[in-house]
Amino acid sequence: MPKIRKKTSKRVNLRTKYSVLKKVSQHHKKLRKQAKRMASAGMIVNKPNKKDSAIPNSFPGKEELIN
């Protein structure tokens, strides 16, 4: 027969909660800083995403429009 455990509480101390939030914000700040450095060095180039024409196949004269 399996033992039934009590469910543990998901409650977190505020000290722990805020320290985790602080570390997360520091990490995001570090990533933004690195991205900025790499962009200025020319390693990362933000290219706009190429969008599809979004013309349905049932559209009359689709080939003419594309060409």
PDB file of N, CA, C and O in Angstrom:
ATOM      1  N   MET A   1       0.842  -1.178   0.000  1.00  0.00           N
ATOM      2  CA  MET A   1       0.000   0.000   0.000  1.00  0.00           C
ATOM      3  C   MET A   1       0.889   1.243   0.000  1.00  0.00           C
ATOM      4  O   MET A   1       1.775   1.362   0.846  1.00  0.00           O
ATOM      5  N   PRO A   2       0.661   2.194  -0.959  1.00  0.00           N
ATOM      6  CA  PRO A   2       1.514   3.382  -1.021  1.00  0.00           C
ATOM      7  C   PRO A   2       1.240   4.330   0.140  1.00  0.00           C
ATOM      8  O   PRO A   2       0.117   4.458   0.626  1.00  0.00           O
ATOM      9  N   LYS A   3       2.315   4.986   0.562  1.00  0.00           N
ATOM     10  CA  LYS A   3       2.175   5.959   1.643  1.00  0.00           C
ATOM     11  C   LYS A   3       1.649   7.268   1.062  1.00  0.00           C
ATOM     12  O   LYS A   3       2.069   7.695  -0.013  1.00  0.00           O
ATOM     13  N   ILE A   4       0.750   7.881   1.767  1.00  0.00           N
ATOM     14  CA  ILE A   4       0.187   9.148   1.325  1.00  0.00           C
ATOM     15  C   ILE A   4       0.907  10.263   2.068  1.00  0.00           C
ATOM     16  O   ILE A   4       0.908  10.314   3.298  1.00  0.00           O
ATOM     17  N   ARG A   5       1.518  11.153   1.295  1.00  0.00           N
ATOM     18  CA  ARG A   5       2.243  12.271   1.886  1.00  0.00           C
ATOM     19  C   ARG A   5       1.362  13.499   1.948  1.00  0.00           C
ATOM     20  O   ARG A   5       0.439  13.681   1.153  1.00  0.00           O
ATOM     21  N   LYS A   6       1.677  14.325   2.911  1.00  0.00           N
ATOM     22  CA  LYS A   6       1.003  15.615   2.952  1.00  0.00           C
ATOM     23  C   LYS A   6       1.596  16.493   1.869  1.00  0.00           C
ATOM     24  O   LYS A   6       2.802  16.449   1.625  1.00  0.00           O
ATOM     25  N   LYS A   7       0.772  17.284   1.221  1.00  0.00           N
ATOM     26  CA  LYS A   7       1.283  18.205   0.211  1.00  0.00           C
ATOM     27  C   LYS A   7       2.027  19.340   0.903  1.00  0.00           C
ATOM     28  O   LYS A   7       1.548  19.927   1.873  1.00  0.00           O
ATOM     29  N   THR A   8       3.211  19.629   0.375  1.00  0.00           N
ATOM     30  CA  THR A   8       3.983  20.704   0.976  1.00  0.00           C
ATOM     31  C   THR A   8       3.453  22.047   0.507  1.00  0.00           C
ATOM     32  O   THR A   8       2.925  22.175  -0.598  1.00  0.00           O
ATOM     33  N   SER A   9       3.599  23.005   1.332  1.00  0.00           N
ATOM     34  CA  SER A   9       3.112  24.345   1.020  1.00  0.00           C
ATOM     35  C   SER A   9       4.016  25.006  -0.009  1.00  0.00           C
ATOM     36  O   SER A   9       5.228  24.788  -0.006  1.00  0.00           O
ATOM     37  N   LYS A  10       3.438  25.806  -0.880  1.00  0.00           N
ATOM     38  CA  LYS A  10       4.221  26.548  -1.868  1.00  0.00           C
ATOM     39  C   LYS A  10       4.542  27.948  -1.374  1.00  0.00           C
ATOM     40  O   LYS A  10       5.018  28.795  -2.131  1.00  0.00           O
ATOM     41  N   ARG A  11       4.281  28.175  -0.121  1.00  0.00           N
ATOM     42  CA  ARG A  11       4.526  29.482   0.459  1.00  0.00           C
ATOM     43  C   ARG A  11       6.029  29.741   0.560  1.00  0.00           C
ATOM     44  O   ARG A  11       6.796  28.858   0.942  1.00  0.00           O
ATOM     45  N   VAL A  12       6.440  30.966   0.211  1.00  0.00           N
ATOM     46  CA  VAL A  12       7.855  31.329   0.217  1.00  0.00           C
ATOM     47  C   VAL A  12       8.025  32.543   1.123  1.00  0.00           C
ATOM     48  O   VAL A  12       7.174  33.432   1.156  1.00  0.00           O
ATOM     49  N   ASN A  13       9.130  32.570   1.853  1.00  0.00           N
ATOM     50  CA  ASN A  13       9.426  33.744   2.661  1.00  0.00           C
ATOM     51  C   ASN A  13       9.610  34.938   1.743  1.00  0.00           C
ATOM     52  O   ASN A  13      10.095  34.806   0.619  1.00  0.00           O
ATOM     53  N   LEU A  14       9.219  36.103   2.233  1.00  0.00           N
ATOM     54  CA  LEU A  14       9.373  37.301   1.411  1.00  0.00           C
ATOM     55  C   LEU A  14      10.839  37.599   1.147  1.00  0.00           C
ATOM     56  O   LEU A  14      11.186  38.116   0.085  1.00  0.00           O
ATOM     57  N   ARG A  15      11.693  37.280   2.095  1.00  0.00           N
ATOM     58  CA  ARG A  15      13.126  37.496   1.904  1.00  0.00           C
ATOM     59  C   ARG A  15      13.632  36.679   0.716  1.00  0.00           C
ATOM     60  O   ARG A  15      14.380  37.179  -0.124  1.00  0.00           O
ATOM     61  N   THR A  16      13.213  35.419   0.660  1.00  0.00           N
ATOM     62  CA  THR A  16      13.614  34.547  -0.446  1.00  0.00           C
ATOM     63  C   THR A  16      13.023  35.032  -1.753  1.00  0.00           C
ATOM     64  O   THR A  16      13.703  35.075  -2.778  1.00  0.00           O
ATOM     65  N   LYS A  17      11.742  35.398  -1.709  1.00  0.00           N
ATOM     66  CA  LYS A  17      11.042  35.851  -2.906  1.00  0.00           C
ATOM     67  C   LYS A  17      11.726  37.067  -3.525  1.00  0.00           C
ATOM     68  O   LYS A  17      11.982  37.104  -4.728  1.00  0.00           O
ATOM     69  N   TYR A  18      12.019  38.059  -2.686  1.00  0.00           N
ATOM     70  CA  TYR A  18      12.616  39.278  -3.206  1.00  0.00           C
ATOM     71  C   TYR A  18      14.065  39.083  -3.633  1.00  0.00           C
ATOM     72  O   TYR A  18      14.535  39.752  -4.553  1.00  0.00           O
ATOM     73  N   SER A  19      14.777  38.170  -2.970  1.00  0.00           N
ATOM     74  CA  SER A  19      16.154  37.917  -3.395  1.00  0.00           C
ATOM     75  C   SER A  19      16.170  37.238  -4.754  1.00  0.00           C
ATOM     76  O   SER A  19      17.043  37.521  -5.575  1.00  0.00           O
ATOM     77  N   VAL A  20      15.219  36.347  -5.003  1.00  0.00           N
ATOM     78  CA  VAL A  20      15.128  35.692  -6.310  1.00  0.00           C
ATOM     79  C   VAL A  20      14.778  36.724  -7.380  1.00  0.00           C
ATOM     80  O   VAL A  20      15.377  36.738  -8.455  1.00  0.00           O
ATOM     81  N   LEU A  21      13.807  37.588  -7.082  1.00  0.00           N
ATOM     82  CA  LEU A  21      13.434  38.634  -8.044  1.00  0.00           C
ATOM     83  C   LEU A  21      14.616  39.534  -8.368  1.00  0.00           C
ATOM     84  O   LEU A  21      14.807  39.929  -9.519  1.00  0.00           O
ATOM     85  N   LYS A  22      15.406  39.856  -7.356  1.00  0.00           N
ATOM     86  CA  LYS A  22      16.566  40.714  -7.547  1.00  0.00           C
ATOM     87  C   LYS A  22      17.590  40.042  -8.454  1.00  0.00           C
ATOM     88  O   LYS A  22      18.146  40.675  -9.352  1.00  0.00           O
ATOM     89  N   LYS A  23      17.838  38.744  -8.213  1.00  0.00           N
ATOM     90  CA  LYS A  23      18.796  38.014  -9.036  1.00  0.00           C
ATOM     91  C   LYS A  23      18.323  37.907 -10.477  1.00  0.00           C
ATOM     92  O   LYS A  23      19.125  38.016 -11.405  1.00  0.00           O
ATOM     93  N   VAL A  24      17.035  37.696 -10.669  1.00  0.00           N
ATOM     94  CA  VAL A  24      16.477  37.598 -12.020  1.00  0.00           C
ATOM     95  C   VAL A  24      16.644  38.917 -12.756  1.00  0.00           C
ATOM     96  O   VAL A  24      17.033  38.937 -13.924  1.00  0.00           O
ATOM     97  N   SER A  25      16.347  40.031 -12.068  1.00  0.00           N
ATOM     98  CA  SER A  25      16.477  41.337 -12.711  1.00  0.00           C
ATOM     99  C   SER A  25      17.930  41.648 -13.042  1.00  0.00           C
ATOM    100  O   SER A  25      18.221  42.245 -14.079  1.00  0.00           O
ATOM    101  N   GLN A  26      18.852  41.241 -12.153  1.00  0.00           N
ATOM    102  CA  GLN A  26      20.276  41.436 -12.435  1.00  0.00           C
ATOM    103  C   GLN A  26      20.701  40.626 -13.651  1.00  0.00           C
ATOM    104  O   GLN A  26      21.474  41.104 -14.482  1.00  0.00           O
ATOM    105  N   HIS A  27      20.192  39.393 -13.756  1.00  0.00           N
ATOM    106  CA  HIS A  27      20.541  38.533 -14.890  1.00  0.00           C
ATOM    107  C   HIS A  27      20.042  39.134 -16.199  1.00  0.00           C
ATOM    108  O   HIS A  27      20.769  39.157 -17.192  1.00  0.00           O
ATOM    109  N   HIS A  28      18.791  39.624 -16.203  1.00  0.00           N
ATOM    110  CA  HIS A  28      18.237  40.239 -17.411  1.00  0.00           C
ATOM    111  C   HIS A  28      19.030  41.488 -17.794  1.00  0.00           C
ATOM    112  O   HIS A  28      19.277  41.743 -18.973  1.00  0.00           O
ATOM    113  N   LYS A  29      19.422  42.254 -16.791  1.00  0.00           N
ATOM    114  CA  LYS A  29      20.220  43.458 -17.040  1.00  0.00           C
ATOM    115  C   LYS A  29      21.552  43.083 -17.687  1.00  0.00           C
ATOM    116  O   LYS A  29      22.013  43.747 -18.616  1.00  0.00           O
ATOM    117  N   LYS A  30      22.160  42.013 -17.186  1.00  0.00           N
ATOM    118  CA  LYS A  30      23.441  41.541 -17.720  1.00  0.00           C
ATOM    119  C   LYS A  30      23.282  41.111 -19.176  1.00  0.00           C
ATOM    120  O   LYS A  30      24.131  41.422 -20.012  1.00  0.00           O
ATOM    121  N   LEU A  31      22.197  40.397 -19.482  1.00  0.00           N
ATOM    122  CA  LEU A  31      21.954  39.955 -20.854  1.00  0.00           C
ATOM    123  C   LEU A  31      21.752  41.133 -21.795  1.00  0.00           C
ATOM    124  O   LEU A  31      22.266  41.138 -22.913  1.00  0.00           O
ATOM    125  N   ARG A  32      20.994  42.142 -21.333  1.00  0.00           N
ATOM    126  CA  ARG A  32      20.769  43.332 -22.161  1.00  0.00           C
ATOM    127  C   ARG A  32      22.083  44.044 -22.429  1.00  0.00           C
ATOM    128  O   ARG A  32      22.333  44.508 -23.541  1.00  0.00           O
ATOM    129  N   LYS A  33      22.925  44.127 -21.396  1.00  0.00           N
ATOM    130  CA  LYS A  33      24.220  44.793 -21.519  1.00  0.00           C
ATOM    131  C   LYS A  33      25.096  44.068 -22.540  1.00  0.00           C
ATOM    132  O   LYS A  33      25.730  44.707 -23.380  1.00  0.00           O
ATOM    133  N   GLN A  34      25.132  42.730 -22.469  1.00  0.00           N
ATOM    134  CA  GLN A  34      25.927  41.946 -23.412  1.00  0.00           C
ATOM    135  C   GLN A  34      25.419  42.122 -24.833  1.00  0.00           C
ATOM    136  O   GLN A  34      26.211  42.254 -25.766  1.00  0.00           O
ATOM    137  N   ALA A  35      24.098  42.124 -25.003  1.00  0.00           N
ATOM    138  CA  ALA A  35      23.516  42.281 -26.333  1.00  0.00           C
ATOM    139  C   ALA A  35      23.879  43.646 -26.909  1.00  0.00           C
ATOM    140  O   ALA A  35      24.166  43.770 -28.099  1.00  0.00           O
ATOM    141  N   LYS A  36      23.865  44.667 -26.055  1.00  0.00           N
ATOM    142  CA  LYS A  36      24.207  46.008 -26.499  1.00  0.00           C
ATOM    143  C   LYS A  36      25.667  46.069 -26.937  1.00  0.00           C
ATOM    144  O   LYS A  36      25.992  46.688 -27.951  1.00  0.00           O
ATOM    145  N   ARG A  37      26.548  45.422 -26.167  1.00  0.00           N
ATOM    146  CA  ARG A  37      27.971  45.394 -26.517  1.00  0.00           C
ATOM    147  C   ARG A  37      28.205  44.674 -27.837  1.00  0.00           C
ATOM    148  O   ARG A  37      28.964  45.142 -28.686  1.00  0.00           O
ATOM    149  N   MET A  38      27.550  43.537 -28.000  1.00  0.00           N
ATOM    150  CA  MET A  38      27.739  42.750 -29.219  1.00  0.00           C
ATOM    151  C   MET A  38      27.180  43.486 -30.436  1.00  0.00           C
ATOM    152  O   MET A  38      27.741  43.395 -31.528  1.00  0.00           O
ATOM    153  N   ALA A  39      26.084  44.208 -30.254  1.00  0.00           N
ATOM    154  CA  ALA A  39      25.496  44.960 -31.357  1.00  0.00           C
ATOM    155  C   ALA A  39      26.420  46.097 -31.766  1.00  0.00           C
ATOM    156  O   ALA A  39      26.574  46.381 -32.954  1.00  0.00           O
ATOM    157  N   SER A  40      27.039  46.753 -30.776  1.00  0.00           N
ATOM    158  CA  SER A  40      27.937  47.849 -31.109  1.00  0.00           C
ATOM    159  C   SER A  40      29.210  47.336 -31.769  1.00  0.00           C
ATOM    160  O   SER A  40      29.831  48.053 -32.555  1.00  0.00           O
ATOM    161  N   ALA A  41      29.609  46.096 -31.458  1.00  0.00           N
ATOM    162  CA  ALA A  41      30.784  45.500 -32.079  1.00  0.00           C
ATOM    163  C   ALA A  41      30.468  44.940 -33.461  1.00  0.00           C
ATOM    164  O   ALA A  41      31.374  44.560 -34.202  1.00  0.00           O
ATOM    165  N   GLY A  42      29.189  44.889 -33.806  1.00  0.00           N
ATOM    166  CA  GLY A  42      28.785  44.395 -35.119  1.00  0.00           C
ATOM    167  C   GLY A  42      28.615  42.895 -35.171  1.00  0.00           C
ATOM    168  O   GLY A  42      28.483  42.328 -36.256  1.00  0.00           O
ATOM    169  N   MET A  43      28.616  42.243 -34.034  1.00  0.00           N
ATOM    170  CA  MET A  43      28.449  40.793 -34.015  1.00  0.00           C
ATOM    171  C   MET A  43      26.991  40.394 -34.189  1.00  0.00           C
ATOM    172  O   MET A  43      26.694  39.373 -34.809  1.00  0.00           O
ATOM    173  N   ILE A  44      26.092  41.184 -33.650  1.00  0.00           N
ATOM    174  CA  ILE A  44      24.660  40.909 -33.766  1.00  0.00           C
ATOM    175  C   ILE A  44      24.038  42.027 -34.585  1.00  0.00           C
ATOM    176  O   ILE A  44      24.217  43.209 -34.293  1.00  0.00           O
ATOM    177  N   VAL A  45      23.305  41.627 -35.617  1.00  0.00           N
ATOM    178  CA  VAL A  45      22.600  42.603 -36.433  1.00  0.00           C
ATOM    179  C   VAL A  45      21.125  42.252 -36.365  1.00  0.00           C
ATOM    180  O   VAL A  45      20.728  41.148 -36.740  1.00  0.00           O
ATOM    181  N   ASN A  46      20.319  43.175 -35.893  1.00  0.00           N
ATOM    182  CA  ASN A  46      18.884  42.934 -35.814  1.00  0.00           C
ATOM    183  C   ASN A  46      18.273  43.077 -37.195  1.00  0.00           C
ATOM    184  O   ASN A  46      18.142  44.177 -37.733  1.00  0.00           O
ATOM    185  N   LYS A  47      17.904  41.930 -37.753  1.00  0.00           N
ATOM    186  CA  LYS A  47      17.289  41.929 -39.076  1.00  0.00           C
ATOM    187  C   LYS A  47      15.772  41.850 -38.911  1.00  0.00           C
ATOM    188  O   LYS A  47      15.280  41.063 -38.102  1.00  0.00           O
ATOM    189  N   PRO A  48      15.037  42.647 -39.659  1.00  0.00           N
ATOM    190  CA  PRO A  48      13.586  42.539 -39.570  1.00  0.00           C
ATOM    191  C   PRO A  48      13.126  41.204 -40.161  1.00  0.00           C
ATOM    192  O   PRO A  48      13.686  40.723 -41.147  1.00  0.00           O
ATOM    193  N   ASN A  49      12.105  40.617 -39.546  1.00  0.00           N
ATOM    194  CA  ASN A  49      11.602  39.337 -40.032  1.00  0.00           C
ATOM    195  C   ASN A  49      10.933  39.521 -41.384  1.00  0.00           C
ATOM    196  O   ASN A  49      10.173  40.466 -41.596  1.00  0.00           O
ATOM    197  N   LYS A  50      11.227  38.606 -42.290  1.00  0.00           N
ATOM    198  CA  LYS A  50      10.630  38.662 -43.615  1.00  0.00           C
ATOM    199  C   LYS A  50       9.194  38.142 -43.515  1.00  0.00           C
ATOM    200  O   LYS A  50       8.963  37.018 -43.069  1.00  0.00           O
ATOM    201  N   LYS A  51       8.251  38.956 -43.925  1.00  0.00           N
ATOM    202  CA  LYS A  51       6.854  38.584 -43.817  1.00  0.00           C
ATOM    203  C   LYS A  51       6.391  37.904 -45.106  1.00  0.00           C
ATOM    204  O   LYS A  51       6.847  38.236 -46.201  1.00  0.00           O
ATOM    205  N   ASP A  52       5.481  36.954 -44.952  1.00  0.00           N
ATOM    206  CA  ASP A  52       4.881  36.311 -46.111  1.00  0.00           C
ATOM    207  C   ASP A  52       3.891  37.265 -46.749  1.00  0.00           C
ATOM    208  O   ASP A  52       3.420  38.213 -46.121  1.00  0.00           O
ATOM    209  N   SER A  53       3.588  37.000 -47.996  1.00  0.00           N
ATOM    210  CA  SER A  53       2.655  37.874 -48.694  1.00  0.00           C
ATOM    211  C   SER A  53       1.238  37.699 -48.160  1.00  0.00           C
ATOM    212  O   SER A  53       0.412  38.603 -48.280  1.00  0.00           O
ATOM    213  N   ALA A  54       0.959  36.552 -47.579  1.00  0.00           N
ATOM    214  CA  ALA A  54      -0.341  36.254 -46.973  1.00  0.00           C
ATOM    215  C   ALA A  54      -1.481  36.392 -47.970  1.00  0.00           C
ATOM    216  O   ALA A  54      -2.558  36.881 -47.631  1.00  0.00           O
ATOM    217  N   ILE A  55      -1.238  35.961 -49.195  1.00  0.00           N
ATOM    218  CA  ILE A  55      -2.284  35.946 -50.212  1.00  0.00           C
ATOM    219  C   ILE A  55      -2.831  34.524 -50.271  1.00  0.00           C
ATOM    220  O   ILE A  55      -2.059  33.586 -50.473  1.00  0.00           O
ATOM    221  N   PRO A  56      -4.136  34.335 -50.102  1.00  0.00           N
ATOM    222  CA  PRO A  56      -4.680  32.982 -50.139  1.00  0.00           C
ATOM    223  C   PRO A  56      -4.567  32.358 -51.529  1.00  0.00           C
ATOM    224  O   PRO A  56      -4.550  33.067 -52.536  1.00  0.00           O
ATOM    225  N   ASN A  57      -4.489  31.032 -51.576  1.00  0.00           N
ATOM    226  CA  ASN A  57      -4.351  30.324 -52.846  1.00  0.00           C
ATOM    227  C   ASN A  57      -5.587  30.479 -53.723  1.00  0.00           C
ATOM    228  O   ASN A  57      -5.498  30.384 -54.947  1.00  0.00           O
ATOM    229  N   SER A  58      -6.734  30.717 -53.107  1.00  0.00           N
ATOM    230  CA  SER A  58      -7.975  30.836 -53.865  1.00  0.00           C
ATOM    231  C   SER A  58      -8.127  32.211 -54.517  1.00  0.00           C
ATOM    232  O   SER A  58      -9.084  32.440 -55.257  1.00  0.00           O
ATOM    233  N   PHE A  59      -7.197  33.124 -54.252  1.00  0.00           N
ATOM    234  CA  PHE A  59      -7.273  34.472 -54.800  1.00  0.00           C
ATOM    235  C   PHE A  59      -7.047  34.432 -56.315  1.00  0.00           C
ATOM    236  O   PHE A  59      -6.049  33.875 -56.773  1.00  0.00           O
ATOM    237  N   PRO A  60      -7.963  35.015 -57.097  1.00  0.00           N
ATOM    238  CA  PRO A  60      -7.756  34.993 -58.548  1.00  0.00           C
ATOM    239  C   PRO A  60      -6.600  35.909 -58.955  1.00  0.00           C
ATOM    240  O   PRO A  60      -6.521  37.058 -58.522  1.00  0.00           O
ATOM    241  N   GLY A  61      -5.724  35.390 -59.778  1.00  0.00           N
ATOM    242  CA  GLY A  61      -4.605  36.175 -60.245  1.00  0.00           C
ATOM    243  C   GLY A  61      -3.477  36.291 -59.226  1.00  0.00           C
ATOM    244  O   GLY A  61      -2.762  37.293 -59.185  1.00  0.00           O
ATOM    245  N   LYS A  62      -3.329  35.263 -58.412  1.00  0.00           N
ATOM    246  CA  LYS A  62      -2.299  35.296 -57.376  1.00  0.00           C
ATOM    247  C   LYS A  62      -0.892  35.319 -57.996  1.00  0.00           C
ATOM    248  O   LYS A  62      -0.020  36.061 -57.545  1.00  0.00           O
ATOM    249  N   GLU A  63      -0.690  34.514 -59.015  1.00  0.00           N
ATOM    250  CA  GLU A  63       0.626  34.455 -59.679  1.00  0.00           C
ATOM    251  C   GLU A  63       1.013  35.815 -60.244  1.00  0.00           C
ATOM    252  O   GLU A  63       2.166  36.230 -60.125  1.00  0.00           O
ATOM    253  N   GLU A  64       0.072  36.503 -60.852  1.00  0.00           N
ATOM    254  CA  GLU A  64       0.364  37.835 -61.423  1.00  0.00           C
ATOM    255  C   GLU A  64       0.750  38.822 -60.316  1.00  0.00           C
ATOM    256  O   GLU A  64       1.662  39.633 -60.481  1.00  0.00           O
ATOM    257  N   LEU A  65       0.045  38.738 -59.194  1.00  0.00           N
ATOM    258  CA  LEU A  65       0.339  39.624 -58.079  1.00  0.00           C
ATOM    259  C   LEU A  65       1.738  39.368 -57.524  1.00  0.00           C
ATOM    260  O   LEU A  65       2.473  40.305 -57.211  1.00  0.00           O
ATOM    261  N   ILE A  66       2.097  38.093 -57.406  1.00  0.00           N
ATOM    262  CA  ILE A  66       3.415  37.758 -56.849  1.00  0.00           C
ATOM    263  C   ILE A  66       4.521  38.224 -57.774  1.00  0.00           C
ATOM    264  O   ILE A  66       5.535  38.754 -57.320  1.00  0.00           O
ATOM    265  N   ASN A  67       4.329  38.030 -59.067  1.00  0.00           N
ATOM    266  CA  ASN A  67       5.340  38.458 -60.038  1.00  0.00           C
ATOM    267  C   ASN A  67       5.286  39.957 -60.212  1.00  0.00           C
ATOM    268  O   ASN A  67       6.060  40.517 -60.989  1.00  0.00           O
TER     269      ASN A  67
END
